[in-house]
Amino acid sequence: MENIDKILKLTKEYQEANIRMNERYAIWENDKSTFIKDTLAKISSAISAQNDFFKNNVYVDSDDNNIAIKSGEIALPFDENNLSENGFHIGFSRISNGKVYVYFHQHTLLGLGEDEKLFLFDNLEDITEAKIIKLVYEGIEKGMHSSFLFAGDK
């Protein structure tokens, strides 16, 4: 019977994980997704207002499970094919178990860039304005190194 008790204890972890997942979903839907979106909009507005390069070229994009701050395309100078580079993209995505995965997407010319993890929120109550601002800063800073504008720097 002792071995069955171990199995029962172990399988209780599934139940506990399911409860935590449902709690995360409720927090996301009740207020946290709106809080993230509003904070990213505040950042976007500040960038647009104080940086001519990004004027009218930084925005927040969202759906039920994903919220991102993005910059628009950056035209390549002297390119006969009118190629442009995709701008920065820092996303906050609710994943299957309700955790929030934060990532940045590299600047790309042909849409082939990769996502890189910045953070994973297990407890959605830990998502604060200060943490969002810090993660956006880290994402923009890391993303810079994939932009043609900084090729050869560092």
FIGUMI-197041 format. One record per residue: residue number from 1; residue in three letters; x, z, y of N, C-alpha, C in turn. Coordinates in nm, 2 decimals. Layout:
FIGUMI-197041
DRENTOR   num   residuo      n_u      n_w      n_v     ca_u     ca_w     ca_v      c_u      c_w      c_v
DRENTOR   NUM       ala        X        Z        Y        X        Z        Y        X        Z        Y
...
end
This chain:
FIGUMI-197041
DRENTOR   num   residuo      n_u      n_w      n_v     ca_u     ca_w     ca_v      c_u      c_w      c_v
DRENTOR     1       met     0.08     0.00    -0.12     0.00     0.00     0.00     0.09     0.00     0.13
DRENTOR     2       glu     0.21     0.06     0.12     0.30     0.06     0.23     0.33    -0.08     0.28
DRENTOR     3       asn     0.35    -0.17     0.20     0.38    -0.31     0.24     0.26    -0.37     0.31
DRENTOR     4       ile     0.14    -0.34     0.26     0.02    -0.40     0.33     0.01    -0.34     0.47
DRENTOR     5       asp     0.04    -0.21     0.48     0.03    -0.15     0.62     0.13    -0.22     0.71
DRENTOR     6       lys     0.25    -0.26     0.66     0.34    -0.33     0.75     0.28    -0.46     0.79
DRENTOR     7       ile     0.22    -0.53     0.70     0.15    -0.66     0.73     0.04    -0.64     0.83
DRENTOR     8       leu    -0.04    -0.54     0.81    -0.15    -0.51     0.90    -0.10    -0.48     1.04
DRENTOR     9       lys     0.01    -0.40     1.05     0.07    -0.37     1.18     0.13    -0.50     1.25
DRENTOR    10       leu     0.19    -0.58     1.17     0.24    -0.71     1.22     0.13    -0.80     1.27
DRENTOR    11       thr     0.02    -0.81     1.19    -0.08    -0.90     1.23    -0.16    -0.85     1.35
DRENTOR    12       lys    -0.15    -0.72     1.38    -0.22    -0.66     1.50    -0.15    -0.73     1.63
DRENTOR    13       glu    -0.03    -0.77     1.61     0.04    -0.83     1.73    -0.03    -0.96     1.77
DRENTOR    14       tyr    -0.09    -1.03     1.68    -0.17    -1.15     1.71    -0.28    -1.11     1.80
DRENTOR    15       gln    -0.35    -1.00     1.76    -0.47    -0.96     1.84    -0.42    -0.92     1.98
DRENTOR    16       glu    -0.31    -0.84     1.99    -0.27    -0.80     2.12    -0.22    -0.91     2.20
DRENTOR    17       ala    -0.16    -1.01     2.14    -0.11    -1.13     2.22    -0.23    -1.21     2.27
DRENTOR    18       asn    -0.34    -1.21     2.19    -0.46    -1.28     2.23    -0.53    -1.21     2.35
DRENTOR    19       ile    -0.53    -1.08     2.35    -0.58    -1.00     2.46    -0.50    -1.02     2.58
DRENTOR    20       arg    -0.37    -1.02     2.57    -0.28    -1.05     2.69    -0.31    -1.19     2.75
DRENTOR    21       met    -0.32    -1.29     2.66    -0.35    -1.42     2.70    -0.48    -1.43     2.78
DRENTOR    22       asn    -0.58    -1.37     2.73    -0.71    -1.37     2.80    -0.71    -1.30     2.93
DRENTOR    23       glu    -0.63    -1.19     2.94    -0.61    -1.12     3.07    -0.54    -1.22     3.17
DRENTOR    24       arg    -0.44    -1.29     3.12    -0.36    -1.38     3.21    -0.46    -1.49     3.26
DRENTOR    25       tyr    -0.54    -1.55     3.17    -0.63    -1.65     3.21    -0.73    -1.60     3.32
DRENTOR    26       ala    -0.78    -1.48     3.30    -0.87    -1.42     3.40    -0.80    -1.40     3.54
DRENTOR    27       ile    -0.68    -1.35     3.53    -0.60    -1.33     3.66    -0.58    -1.46     3.73
DRENTOR    28       trp    -0.54    -1.56     3.65    -0.51    -1.70     3.71    -0.64    -1.75     3.78
DRENTOR    29       glu    -0.75    -1.74     3.70    -0.87    -1.80     3.75    -0.94    -1.72     3.87
DRENTOR    30       asn    -0.92    -1.59     3.86    -0.98    -1.51     3.97    -0.91    -1.51     4.10
DRENTOR    31       asp    -0.78    -1.52     4.10    -0.72    -1.52     4.23    -0.58    -1.57     4.24
DRENTOR    32       lys    -0.50    -1.57     4.13    -0.36    -1.60     4.13    -0.33    -1.75     4.16
DRENTOR    33       ser    -0.41    -1.84     4.10    -0.39    -1.98     4.13    -0.41    -2.01     4.28
DRENTOR    34       thr    -0.52    -1.95     4.34    -0.54    -1.97     4.48    -0.43    -1.91     4.56
DRENTOR    35       phe    -0.38    -1.80     4.53    -0.27    -1.73     4.60    -0.15    -1.82     4.60
DRENTOR    36       ile    -0.11    -1.88     4.48     0.00    -1.96     4.47    -0.02    -2.09     4.56
DRENTOR    37       lys    -0.13    -2.15     4.55    -0.16    -2.27     4.63    -0.15    -2.24     4.78
DRENTOR    38       asp    -0.21    -2.13     4.82    -0.21    -2.09     4.96    -0.06    -2.06     5.01
DRENTOR    39       thr     0.02    -2.00     4.93     0.16    -1.97     4.96     0.24    -2.10     4.97
DRENTOR    40       leu     0.22    -2.19     4.88     0.29    -2.32     4.88     0.24    -2.40     5.00
DRENTOR    41       ala     0.11    -2.39     5.04     0.06    -2.46     5.16     0.13    -2.41     5.28
DRENTOR    42       lys     0.15    -2.28     5.29     0.22    -2.21     5.40     0.36    -2.27     5.41
DRENTOR    43       ile     0.43    -2.27     5.30     0.57    -2.33     5.30     0.57    -2.47     5.34
DRENTOR    44       ser     0.48    -2.55     5.29     0.47    -2.69     5.32     0.45    -2.71     5.47
DRENTOR    45       ser     0.36    -2.64     5.53     0.33    -2.65     5.67     0.45    -2.61     5.75
DRENTOR    46       ala     0.52    -2.51     5.71     0.64    -2.47     5.79     0.75    -2.57     5.78
DRENTOR    47       ile     0.77    -2.63     5.67     0.87    -2.74     5.65     0.83    -2.86     5.74
DRENTOR    48       ser     0.70    -2.90     5.73     0.66    -3.02     5.81     0.67    -2.99     5.96
DRENTOR    49       ala     0.64    -2.87     6.00     0.64    -2.84     6.15     0.78    -2.83     6.20
DRENTOR    50       gln     0.88    -2.80     6.12     1.01    -2.77     6.17     1.12    -2.86     6.12
DRENTOR    51       asn     1.08    -2.96     6.05     1.19    -3.05     5.99     1.13    -3.20     6.00
DRENTOR    52       asp     1.19    -3.27     6.10     1.14    -3.41     6.12     1.16    -3.50     5.99
DRENTOR    53       phe     1.26    -3.47     5.91     1.28    -3.55     5.79     1.16    -3.54     5.70
DRENTOR    54       phe     1.10    -3.43     5.69     0.99    -3.40     5.60     0.85    -3.41     5.67
DRENTOR    55       lys     0.85    -3.44     5.80     0.72    -3.44     5.87     0.62    -3.53     5.80
DRENTOR    56       asn     0.51    -3.47     5.77     0.40    -3.54     5.70     0.45    -3.60     5.56
DRENTOR    57       asn     0.55    -3.54     5.50     0.60    -3.58     5.38     0.62    -3.47     5.28
DRENTOR    58       val     0.56    -3.36     5.30     0.56    -3.25     5.21     0.42    -3.20     5.19
DRENTOR    59       tyr     0.38    -3.18     5.06     0.24    -3.15     5.03     0.23    -3.07     4.91
DRENTOR    60       val     0.11    -3.01     4.89     0.08    -2.93     4.77    -0.02    -3.01     4.69
DRENTOR    61       asp     0.01    -3.02     4.56    -0.07    -3.10     4.47    -0.12    -3.00     4.36
DRENTOR    62       ser    -0.24    -3.01     4.31    -0.29    -2.91     4.21    -0.40    -2.96     4.13
DRENTOR    63       asp    -0.41    -2.90     4.01    -0.53    -2.92     3.92    -0.56    -2.78     3.86
DRENTOR    64       asp    -0.64    -2.78     3.76    -0.67    -2.65     3.70    -0.55    -2.56     3.65
DRENTOR    65       asn    -0.45    -2.63     3.60    -0.34    -2.56     3.53    -0.21    -2.58     3.60
DRENTOR    66       asn    -0.20    -2.66     3.70    -0.07    -2.69     3.77    -0.09    -2.69     3.92
DRENTOR    67       ile     0.01    -2.63     3.98     0.02    -2.63     4.13     0.16    -2.66     4.16
DRENTOR    68       ala     0.18    -2.76     4.26     0.32    -2.79     4.29     0.33    -2.82     4.44
DRENTOR    69       ile     0.45    -2.80     4.49     0.49    -2.84     4.62     0.58    -2.96     4.60
DRENTOR    70       lys     0.55    -3.07     4.67     0.63    -3.19     4.65     0.67    -3.25     4.78
DRENTOR    71       ser     0.77    -3.33     4.78     0.80    -3.41     4.90     0.78    -3.56     4.85
DRENTOR    72       gly     0.75    -3.64     4.95     0.73    -3.78     4.92     0.86    -3.86     4.89
DRENTOR    73       glu     0.84    -3.98     4.88     0.95    -4.07     4.84     1.05    -4.08     4.96
DRENTOR    74       ile     1.18    -4.10     4.92     1.29    -4.12     5.01     1.34    -4.27     4.99
DRENTOR    75       ala     1.32    -4.35     5.09     1.36    -4.49     5.08     1.51    -4.50     5.07
DRENTOR    76       leu     1.56    -4.59     4.98     1.70    -4.62     4.97     1.73    -4.72     5.08
DRENTOR    77       pro     1.83    -4.69     5.16     1.87    -4.79     5.27     1.93    -4.92     5.21
DRENTOR    78       phe     1.91    -5.02     5.28     1.97    -5.15     5.24     1.94    -5.20     5.10
DRENTOR    79       asp     1.82    -5.16     5.04     1.79    -5.20     4.91     1.69    -5.31     4.92
DRENTOR    80       glu     1.72    -5.43     4.86     1.64    -5.55     4.87     1.51    -5.53     4.79
DRENTOR    81       asn     1.51    -5.44     4.69     1.39    -5.43     4.61     1.30    -5.31     4.65
DRENTOR    82       asn     1.33    -5.26     4.77     1.25    -5.15     4.83     1.23    -5.03     4.73
DRENTOR    83       leu     1.34    -5.00     4.66     1.34    -4.88     4.58     1.34    -4.76     4.66
DRENTOR    84       ser     1.28    -4.66     4.61     1.28    -4.53     4.67     1.30    -4.42     4.56
DRENTOR    85       glu     1.35    -4.31     4.61     1.37    -4.19     4.52     1.25    -4.10     4.53
DRENTOR    86       asn     1.20    -4.05     4.42     1.10    -3.94     4.43     1.16    -3.82     4.49
DRENTOR    87       gly     1.08    -3.75     4.57     1.13    -3.63     4.64     1.13    -3.51     4.55
DRENTOR    88       phe     1.15    -3.39     4.61     1.16    -3.27     4.53     1.02    -3.24     4.48
DRENTOR    89       his     1.01    -3.16     4.37     0.89    -3.12     4.30     0.92    -2.98     4.24
DRENTOR    90       ile     0.85    -2.88     4.29     0.86    -2.75     4.23     0.72    -2.71     4.18
DRENTOR    91       gly     0.71    -2.69     4.05     0.57    -2.67     3.99     0.56    -2.53     3.93
DRENTOR    92       phe     0.43    -2.48     3.94     0.39    -2.36     3.88     0.28    -2.40     3.78
DRENTOR    93       ser     0.31    -2.39     3.65     0.21    -2.44     3.55     0.17    -2.33     3.46
DRENTOR    94       arg     0.04    -2.32     3.44    -0.01    -2.23     3.34     0.00    -2.29     3.21
DRENTOR    95       ile     0.07    -2.23     3.11     0.09    -2.28     2.98    -0.02    -2.23     2.89
DRENTOR    96       ser    -0.02    -2.27     2.76    -0.13    -2.24     2.67    -0.16    -2.09     2.66
DRENTOR    97       asn    -0.06    -2.01     2.66    -0.08    -1.86     2.64    -0.11    -1.79     2.77
DRENTOR    98       gly    -0.13    -1.87     2.88    -0.16    -1.81     3.01    -0.04    -1.77     3.09
DRENTOR    99       lys     0.08    -1.77     3.04     0.20    -1.74     3.12     0.21    -1.86     3.22
DRENTOR   100       val     0.29    -1.83     3.33     0.31    -1.93     3.43     0.46    -1.97     3.43
DRENTOR   101       tyr     0.48    -2.10     3.40     0.61    -2.16     3.39     0.64    -2.22     3.52
DRENTOR   102       val     0.75    -2.19     3.58     0.79    -2.24     3.71     0.92    -2.33     3.69
DRENTOR   103       tyr     0.91    -2.45     3.74     1.02    -2.55     3.72     1.04    -2.63     3.84
DRENTOR   104       phe     1.15    -2.70     3.84     1.17    -2.81     3.94     1.20    -2.94     3.87
DRENTOR   105       his     1.15    -3.04     3.93     1.17    -3.18     3.87     1.28    -3.25     3.95
DRENTOR   106       gln     1.38    -3.30     3.89     1.49    -3.37     3.96     1.44    -3.49     4.04
DRENTOR   107       his     1.51    -3.52     4.15     1.49    -3.64     4.22     1.51    -3.76     4.12
DRENTOR   108       thr     1.43    -3.86     4.13     1.45    -3.97     4.04     1.43    -4.10     4.11
DRENTOR   109       leu     1.49    -4.21     4.06     1.47    -4.34     4.11     1.37    -4.41     4.03
DRENTOR   110       leu     1.37    -4.39     3.90     1.28    -4.46     3.81     1.18    -4.37     3.74
DRENTOR   111       gly     1.16    -4.25     3.79     1.07    -4.16     3.72     1.12    -4.10     3.59
DRENTOR   112       leu     1.26    -4.10     3.57     1.31    -4.05     3.45     1.38    -3.91     3.46
DRENTOR   113       gly     1.35    -3.84     3.57     1.42    -3.71     3.59     1.37    -3.61     3.49
DRENTOR   114       glu     1.43    -3.50     3.48     1.40    -3.39     3.39     1.35    -3.27     3.46
DRENTOR   115       asp     1.27    -3.19     3.40     1.23    -3.06     3.45     1.33    -2.96     3.41
DRENTOR   116       glu     1.35    -2.86     3.50     1.44    -2.75     3.46     1.37    -2.62     3.50
DRENTOR   117       lys     1.37    -2.53     3.40     1.31    -2.40     3.42     1.37    -2.32     3.53
DRENTOR   118       leu     1.29    -2.26     3.61     1.33    -2.17     3.71     1.29    -2.02     3.67
DRENTOR   119       phe     1.17    -2.01     3.61     1.12    -1.88     3.58     1.00    -1.89     3.49
DRENTOR   120       leu     0.97    -1.78     3.41     0.85    -1.77     3.33     0.79    -1.64     3.36
DRENTOR   121       phe     0.66    -1.64     3.42     0.59    -1.52     3.45     0.51    -1.48     3.33
DRENTOR   122       asp     0.54    -1.37     3.27     0.46    -1.31     3.16     0.35    -1.23     3.22
DRENTOR   123       asn     0.38    -1.15     3.32     0.28    -1.07     3.39     0.25    -1.14     3.52
DRENTOR   124       leu     0.13    -1.19     3.53     0.09    -1.27     3.65     0.08    -1.18     3.78
DRENTOR   125       glu     0.07    -1.05     3.76     0.07    -0.96     3.88     0.21    -0.96     3.95
DRENTOR   126       asp     0.31    -1.01     3.88     0.45    -1.01     3.94     0.46    -1.13     4.03
DRENTOR   127       ile     0.36    -1.22     4.04     0.37    -1.33     4.13     0.33    -1.29     4.27
DRENTOR   128       thr     0.44    -1.28     4.35     0.42    -1.24     4.49     0.46    -1.35     4.58
DRENTOR   129       glu     0.43    -1.34     4.71     0.47    -1.44     4.81     0.62    -1.44     4.81
DRENTOR   130       ala     0.69    -1.33     4.81     0.84    -1.33     4.82     0.90    -1.40     4.70
DRENTOR   131       lys     0.84    -1.38     4.58     0.89    -1.44     4.46     0.87    -1.59     4.46
DRENTOR   132       ile     0.75    -1.63     4.51     0.72    -1.78     4.52     0.82    -1.84     4.62
DRENTOR   133       ile     0.84    -1.78     4.73     0.93    -1.84     4.83     1.07    -1.85     4.77
DRENTOR   134       lys     1.12    -1.75     4.70     1.25    -1.75     4.64     1.26    -1.86     4.54
DRENTOR   135       leu     1.16    -1.88     4.46     1.16    -1.98     4.35     1.16    -2.12     4.42
DRENTOR   136       val     1.08    -2.14     4.52     1.08    -2.27     4.59     1.22    -2.30     4.65
DRENTOR   137       tyr     1.28    -2.20     4.71     1.41    -2.22     4.76     1.51    -2.26     4.65
DRENTOR   138       glu     1.51    -2.19     4.54     1.60    -2.22     4.43     1.57    -2.36     4.38
DRENTOR   139       gly     1.44    -2.40     4.37     1.41    -2.53     4.32     1.46    -2.64     4.41
DRENTOR   140       ile     1.44    -2.62     4.54     1.49    -2.73     4.64     1.64    -2.73     4.63
DRENTOR   141       glu     1.70    -2.62     4.63     1.85    -2.61     4.63     1.91    -2.68     4.50
DRENTOR   142       lys     1.85    -2.65     4.39     1.90    -2.72     4.26     1.86    -2.87     4.26
DRENTOR   143       gly     1.75    -2.90     4.32     1.71    -3.04     4.32     1.79    -3.13     4.41
DRENTOR   144       met     1.85    -3.07     4.51     1.93    -3.14     4.61     2.04    -3.22     4.53
DRENTOR   145       his     2.09    -3.16     4.43     2.21    -3.21     4.36     2.17    -3.34     4.28
DRENTOR   146       ser     2.04    -3.36     4.27     2.00    -3.48     4.19     1.96    -3.60     4.29
DRENTOR   147       ser     1.97    -3.57     4.42     1.93    -3.67     4.52     2.05    -3.76     4.56
DRENTOR   148       phe     2.02    -3.89     4.58     2.12    -3.98     4.62     2.18    -3.94     4.76
DRENTOR   149       leu     2.10    -3.87     4.84     2.15    -3.82     4.97     2.27    -3.73     4.96
DRENTOR   150       phe     2.28    -3.67     4.85     2.39    -3.57     4.83     2.50    -3.62     4.73
DRENTOR   151       ala     2.49    -3.74     4.69     2.58    -3.80     4.59     2.72    -3.79     4.64
DRENTOR   152       gly     2.81    -3.74     4.56     2.95    -3.72     4.60     2.98    -3.59     4.67
DRENTOR   153       asp     2.88    -3.52     4.71     2.90    -3.39     4.77     2.92    -3.28     4.66
DRENTOR   154       lys     2.99    -3.18     4.69     3.01    -3.07     4.59     3.05    -3.12     4.46
end
